């Protein structure tokens, strides 16, 4: 017995909802939401009390899902935040297969991160994307509120959480189909990966008239605190703590408050004291500091 594309997509939406994942329709054959925008909102039905965006309208209600997919062969979007999901998107270089490229794919970058953290790549539910990449699904621990990231972990590695969505298995685009792969359940987000993804607290903003000496005193305290946190990090959290500490201090390096070599030496010693190898520390520090310095060239002053 054959199934129509519409019934197959409906089944994909219902299957995701059965897992507790909140779904909403995407335009047929695309990755774009099919719901109306704020400017064209009729302020009726679900939006009677005000416009609701796709994240707010995503649902696990099978009756609402059947009614929506009865209208068209919509692809299936999963709102990751309401679904308590953190999805790691491992992409492939855009020119892969169209000529030589030395750029590693997201999966290679992520595997290297796992190895530096001393862990095997997590076994979890995953989806092969239409472009040949991979989505790794993780369940967010209770109380954790992560948002989307872009290249925080590395090139071609993004994450989707609150404020984001992913295309569910069974959806089809002109470049291919999203296919579920091994790993029937979404594993809980590993603590070491959670530490990498948690936002770095923003340094307290000093008044624009603050003297340079005060800025440097703050920088010295920040350096001591981050080094202490790295040295005391537990097994499974050491890599993430070092990564976050380097990103936080990278701002101060970019602003001229701390010399890079001072930060590298202090965190290198702290990381080795925590049990990481010298090579693991150097690799993590180099990538985290390079990213932070490049993205914090301008000091943000208070108005």
N, C-alpha and C positions, 0 to 999 in steps of 0.2 A: 504494500500500500504506500503510495507516494503522498507526501505532504506538500502543500503549497508553501511558497516563501513566507507568506503572512502567518500561517499557522506555525511554521518553524520558529519565526521570530517571537511570536506570542509565547511559545513554549520556552524559549530562551529567557524571556522576561519573567515568566512565572517561576522558572527554575532558580533564577537569581533571587527573586522575592522569597522563595521558600528557604533560602539561606539566611534571610533576614536583611538582605541588601535592598536598598531603596532605589527603584528604577524610574526612569522617565523616557519618553520617546525621543529618538533622534531622527532627523529627516532621512527618508529612505536612501540608502546607498551612501550616506555621509556620516560625519562625526559631529555634526552641528545639531543643537537642540531644536526640536520641532515646536516647542511651546512659544507663544507670542511674547514679544518684548514689552517693556514698560510703556513705550510710547503708543503702542497699539492695544494696550490692555482695555478690555471692555468693562472692567470692574464689576463683573457678574460671576456667578458660579463660584469656583474656588477663590477668585479674586474679589469677591463682593466687599470684603472689608479692607481692600487694598491690594495692590499688585503683588503677586507671589512669583518669585523666580524659580528656576528649575530645581535648585537645591531644596527649596521649601515645598515644592509640589511633588517631588519624588516620593514614591509610595511602595508599600509591600502589600497593599490591599488587592487581592486577586480580581475582585469585581471591577475596580477602577482600571486595572491593567487590561482586562479583557475588553472593556469599553473603549479604551484608548487604541488598542491594536486592532480593533474591528474596523477602524477608519482607514488604515493604510498599513503597508508593510514596513513599519518603522524599525530602524535599528534600535538597539537597547543601550541606554546610558545608565551607569550606576553612579549615584551621588555618594562619593566616598565618605564624606563627613558624617551624614546621618546614618550611614551603614556601619560606622565605627571601623572603617577600613583605612589602612595606609598602603597604597599601591606604589611599588617601586617600578618605574618605567625605564627599562634598559633598551635604549634605541640603537640603531645602526647608523653609520655614516651615510649621508645623503647620496654620496657618489659611489657607494659600495657596489661593486659589479660593473661600474662604468669607467674603469681605469684604475691605475695603481693608487693606493692610499695607505699611508702608514698609521692613520688614526685608528686607535683601538675602539672596538665597539663597546657599548655600555656594559654588556655582560662581562667582558674582559676586565674593565675597570672595577666593576663590583666584585668580581672574584678576587682581584688583587687586594681590595679593601678587606674582604673577609679573611684572607690569609694574613694580612698585617695585624688584624684584630685577634688572630689565633683561633678562628672559628671556621668550620666548614660552611659552604654556601647553604643557607636555610632551605629546608625541605618544606614546601608549602604549595598551595593552589597557585597555578600560573596559567597565563593565557599567551599564546603566540599571536602577535599583532599582525595586521594585514601587511605591514612593511617589513616583517621579518624580525622585529624586536620581541621583547618579552615583558609581560606585566607580572610582577610577583605580588601576590595579595597577602597582607598581614592584618590580623585583628588588633586594633589599638587597645592597650590596657585601659581599664576603667579610669576616668578622670583625666586622661591625657587628651590635650587639644592641640594637635599639630595642624599646620597649614601646608599648602603646596611649597615645594622647593624646586629650584632650577639650578642644576650643576653644583649644588652644595656638596654633594658627595664626589662628583667628578664629571668630566665631559660625557655627554650622552646618557647621564643618569639623573632623572628627575623623580619627584614623588608627588602623589596626589592624596590629599586628605581633606580637611575642611576647606570649602571653596573650590573644590575640584571634582572632576568626574572622569571615569574611564569608559571605554566602549566594551560592552560585555561580549563574552564568547557567544558565537552564533550570528553576530552581526557581520554584514558584508559591505565592502566598499569596492570601487573599481580596481584597487590594487590587490584585493584578496579578502580572505575571511579570517575573523578572529576565532581561534581554535583553543579550547580548553586542553591543557596538558596534564601530566602526572601531578599528583598531590591533591587528593580529594577535599581536604580541609584547608582553610586559611589559618596558618599558625599565628600564634601571638607574636607581635613585633619583638624581636630580640632586644634585650636591655642595652647591649652595646650599640645597636643600630639606632635605638631610641636616643641615646646620648649624642650621637652624631647629628641627628635631625632636630633636636630641640634648639630653639632659637637662642643665640648668644645674647645675654642681657646687655642692653645698650649702656655704655658708660654714662654716669651722671654728667649732665651738661653744665660746664662751668660758665659763669657769666662772661660776656664778650670782653669785659674789662679785666678779667682775671690775669694776674701776673704769671709769667712763664714758670716761676719757681713753684707756684701752687699746682700747675698742670703737671710738672715733673714729679712732685711729691705724690700726686694721685697715681701717676704711672708706676712709680716704684711700689706703691701699695698693691696696685692691680697685678703687677708682675709677681710679687710675693704670694698673693692669694691664689693665683692660677697655678704657680709652681707647687704650692702646698696641696692643692686639690688633685693635681696629677700624681704626685708622689703617694697620696693616700687612696688612689682609685683602686677599686676591687677588680679581681680577675673578671673579665667579660665587659668591663667598663673602661679599661685603661686607654684603649685606642680612641674611643669616643671622647673621653675627657681631655686627652691630649689634643685631639683635633679641635674641639671647641675652645680650649684655652688658647691655642695658637691663632684661631680666627679672631678671638676677642682682643688679644694683644697686637694682632696685625694692624688694627686701626691705629693704635698708638705709635707703631712703627711708621705707618704712612703719614701720620701727623707730625712726626719729628720728636715725639716725646720719649721714645725709647730707641736705642740702636738695635738693628736687627740681630747682630751677633750676640748681644746681651740676652735677648729673648730666646734665641736658639740654644745658647749654652745653658740657660736656666731650665728650660723645658726639656732639653736633652737629658740633663742630669736627673730631673724629676721623673721622666719617663723610664729611664734605666733603673732608678731606685724602685719604681713600681713593678718592675719585672719585664719590661719590654726590652727587646734587643736594640743595640745601637742603630742597626740598619732600619728597623721598624720606626724608631723615633725620627731619624733623619728624613725618611720618606714622607711620613705624616706631616712633619714640621714644614718641609719644603712646599708641599702642595697646599696646606692650609694657609701658610703665611703669604705665599704668592697670590692666592685668591683674595685674601682679605686686603692686602696692600693695593691690589689692582682695583678693588671696588670701594676704596675709602680714601681717595686722593684729596677730597675736599672735606675739611672739618666742618661739622654742622654746629653752628652757634645758635644760641637762643636769641629770639627777637627782642 
